[in-house]
Amino acid sequence: MTTRYHPVLVALHWIVALMIFMALVVGGPMLAEMDNADPEKLTGMTGHMIWGMTVGVLIILRLITRFVTNKPRKADAGNTALNTLAGLAHWALYLLIAAMVVSGLIMAINADLFAIAFGGSGQALPTDLMIYPARAAHGMIATLLSALILLHIGGWAFHQFILKDRLFGRMWFGKRKVSSETEETPQALKA
């Protein structure tokens, strides 16, 4: 067992986290407020599409890295229900991120956004993207993902300030101590 996640996994975690934050807080809301006839919207939409596809590729790389590298033992919140909820929440993050990417791709295909943004078709953006069910799904998934991210941050705060087990160190850079023990204790993480 190791005390930290692999540095590639750590890097991908923080890069994807920053990219998702930017997409959810800046890109999406800003684009939603712009009129589709505004020429700047096409530029923003093109960037948002590239950004989203990049997140999709990085999350796949993150999953692969997660499966092929050594990981620390599962975190213990001292409560079976919380431990189960944490595991489900982490997989739900992957699922919602994938759903965001897929719903964005479906919307782009349905609205012919690839031809408009990258193919030089000269077509204008559709007057209202909300006519596409994938656009409504994209918005709902964004709301669910935002809520789950807040729950994830709440879990970190619980570990950091209530349990004081320094769980954050597992998802940060530094020496990856290897233990011959089958399970590491929270005290081993504090070292």
Secondary structure as a PSIPRED ss2 file (coil, helix, strand):
# PSIPRED VFORMAT (PSIPRED V4.0)

   1 M C   1.000  0.000  0.000
   2 T E   0.000  0.000  1.000
   3 T C   1.000  0.000  0.000
   4 R C   1.000  0.000  0.000
   5 Y C   1.000  0.000  0.000
   6 H C   1.000  0.000  0.000
   7 P H   0.000  1.000  0.000
   8 V H   0.000  1.000  0.000
   9 L H   0.000  1.000  0.000
  10 V H   0.000  1.000  0.000
  11 A H   0.000  1.000  0.000
  12 L H   0.000  1.000  0.000
  13 H H   0.000  1.000  0.000
  14 W H   0.000  1.000  0.000
  15 I H   0.000  1.000  0.000
  16 V H   0.000  1.000  0.000
  17 A H   0.000  1.000  0.000
  18 L H   0.000  1.000  0.000
  19 M H   0.000  1.000  0.000
  20 I H   0.000  1.000  0.000
  21 F H   0.000  1.000  0.000
  22 M H   0.000  1.000  0.000
  23 A H   0.000  1.000  0.000
  24 L H   0.000  1.000  0.000
  25 V H   0.000  1.000  0.000
  26 V H   0.000  1.000  0.000
  27 G H   0.000  1.000  0.000
  28 G H   0.000  1.000  0.000
  29 P H   0.000  1.000  0.000
  30 M H   0.000  1.000  0.000
  31 L H   0.000  1.000  0.000
  32 A H   0.000  1.000  0.000
  33 E H   0.000  1.000  0.000
  34 M C   1.000  0.000  0.000
  35 D C   1.000  0.000  0.000
  36 N C   1.000  0.000  0.000
  37 A C   1.000  0.000  0.000
  38 D C   1.000  0.000  0.000
  39 P H   0.000  1.000  0.000
  40 E H   0.000  1.000  0.000
  41 K H   0.000  1.000  0.000
  42 L H   0.000  1.000  0.000
  43 T H   0.000  1.000  0.000
  44 G H   0.000  1.000  0.000
  45 M H   0.000  1.000  0.000
  46 T H   0.000  1.000  0.000
  47 G H   0.000  1.000  0.000
  48 H H   0.000  1.000  0.000
  49 M H   0.000  1.000  0.000
  50 I H   0.000  1.000  0.000
  51 W H   0.000  1.000  0.000
  52 G H   0.000  1.000  0.000
  53 M H   0.000  1.000  0.000
  54 T H   0.000  1.000  0.000
  55 V H   0.000  1.000  0.000
  56 G H   0.000  1.000  0.000
  57 V H   0.000  1.000  0.000
  58 L H   0.000  1.000  0.000
  59 I H   0.000  1.000  0.000
  60 I H   0.000  1.000  0.000
  61 L H   0.000  1.000  0.000
  62 R H   0.000  1.000  0.000
  63 L H   0.000  1.000  0.000
  64 I H   0.000  1.000  0.000
  65 T H   0.000  1.000  0.000
  66 R H   0.000  1.000  0.000
  67 F H   0.000  1.000  0.000
  68 V H   0.000  1.000  0.000
  69 T C   1.000  0.000  0.000
  70 N C   1.000  0.000  0.000
  71 K C   1.000  0.000  0.000
  72 P C   1.000  0.000  0.000
  73 R C   1.000  0.000  0.000
  74 K C   1.000  0.000  0.000
  75 A C   1.000  0.000  0.000
  76 D C   1.000  0.000  0.000
  77 A C   1.000  0.000  0.000
  78 G C   1.000  0.000  0.000
  79 N C   1.000  0.000  0.000
  80 T H   0.000  1.000  0.000
  81 A H   0.000  1.000  0.000
  82 L H   0.000  1.000  0.000
  83 N H   0.000  1.000  0.000
  84 T H   0.000  1.000  0.000
  85 L H   0.000  1.000  0.000
  86 A H   0.000  1.000  0.000
  87 G H   0.000  1.000  0.000
  88 L H   0.000  1.000  0.000
  89 A H   0.000  1.000  0.000
  90 H H   0.000  1.000  0.000
  91 W H   0.000  1.000  0.000
  92 A H   0.000  1.000  0.000
  93 L H   0.000  1.000  0.000
  94 Y H   0.000  1.000  0.000
  95 L H   0.000  1.000  0.000
  96 L H   0.000  1.000  0.000
  97 I H   0.000  1.000  0.000
  98 A H   0.000  1.000  0.000
  99 A H   0.000  1.000  0.000
 100 M H   0.000  1.000  0.000
 101 V H   0.000  1.000  0.000
 102 V H   0.000  1.000  0.000
 103 S H   0.000  1.000  0.000
 104 G H   0.000  1.000  0.000
 105 L H   0.000  1.000  0.000
 106 I H   0.000  1.000  0.000
 107 M H   0.000  1.000  0.000
 108 A H   0.000  1.000  0.000
 109 I H   0.000  1.000  0.000
 110 N H   0.000  1.000  0.000
 111 A C   1.000  0.000  0.000
 112 D C   1.000  0.000  0.000
 113 L H   0.000  1.000  0.000
 114 F H   0.000  1.000  0.000
 115 A H   0.000  1.000  0.000
 116 I H   0.000  1.000  0.000
 117 A H   0.000  1.000  0.000
 118 F C   1.000  0.000  0.000
 119 G C   1.000  0.000  0.000
 120 G C   1.000  0.000  0.000
 121 S C   1.000  0.000  0.000
 122 G C   1.000  0.000  0.000
 123 Q C   1.000  0.000  0.000
 124 A C   1.000  0.000  0.000
 125 L C   1.000  0.000  0.000
 126 P C   1.000  0.000  0.000
 127 T C   1.000  0.000  0.000
 128 D C   1.000  0.000  0.000
 129 L H   0.000  1.000  0.000
 130 M H   0.000  1.000  0.000
 131 I H   0.000  1.000  0.000
 132 Y C   1.000  0.000  0.000
 133 P H   0.000  1.000  0.000
 134 A H   0.000  1.000  0.000
 135 R H   0.000  1.000  0.000
 136 A H   0.000  1.000  0.000
 137 A H   0.000  1.000  0.000
 138 H H   0.000  1.000  0.000
 139 G H   0.000  1.000  0.000
 140 M H   0.000  1.000  0.000
 141 I H   0.000  1.000  0.000
 142 A H   0.000  1.000  0.000
 143 T H   0.000  1.000  0.000
 144 L H   0.000  1.000  0.000
 145 L H   0.000  1.000  0.000
 146 S H   0.000  1.000  0.000
 147 A H   0.000  1.000  0.000
 148 L H   0.000  1.000  0.000
 149 I H   0.000  1.000  0.000
 150 L H   0.000  1.000  0.000
 151 L H   0.000  1.000  0.000
 152 H H   0.000  1.000  0.000
 153 I H   0.000  1.000  0.000
 154 G H   0.000  1.000  0.000
 155 G H   0.000  1.000  0.000
 156 W H   0.000  1.000  0.000
 157 A H   0.000  1.000  0.000
 158 F H   0.000  1.000  0.000
 159 H H   0.000  1.000  0.000
 160 Q H   0.000  1.000  0.000
 161 F H   0.000  1.000  0.000
 162 I H   0.000  1.000  0.000
 163 L H   0.000  1.000  0.000
 164 K C   1.000  0.000  0.000
 165 D C   1.000  0.000  0.000
 166 R C   1.000  0.000  0.000
 167 L H   0.000  1.000  0.000
 168 F H   0.000  1.000  0.000
 169 G H   0.000  1.000  0.000
 170 R H   0.000  1.000  0.000
 171 M H   0.000  1.000  0.000
 172 W C   1.000  0.000  0.000
 173 F C   1.000  0.000  0.000
 174 G C   1.000  0.000  0.000
 175 K C   1.000  0.000  0.000
 176 R C   1.000  0.000  0.000
 177 K C   1.000  0.000  0.000
 178 V E   0.000  0.000  1.000
 179 S C   1.000  0.000  0.000
 180 S C   1.000  0.000  0.000
 181 E C   1.000  0.000  0.000
 182 T C   1.000  0.000  0.000
 183 E C   1.000  0.000  0.000
 184 E C   1.000  0.000  0.000
 185 T C   1.000  0.000  0.000
 186 P H   0.000  1.000  0.000
 187 Q H   0.000  1.000  0.000
 188 A H   0.000  1.000  0.000
 189 L H   0.000  1.000  0.000
 190 K H   0.000  1.000  0.000
 191 A C   1.000  0.000  0.000
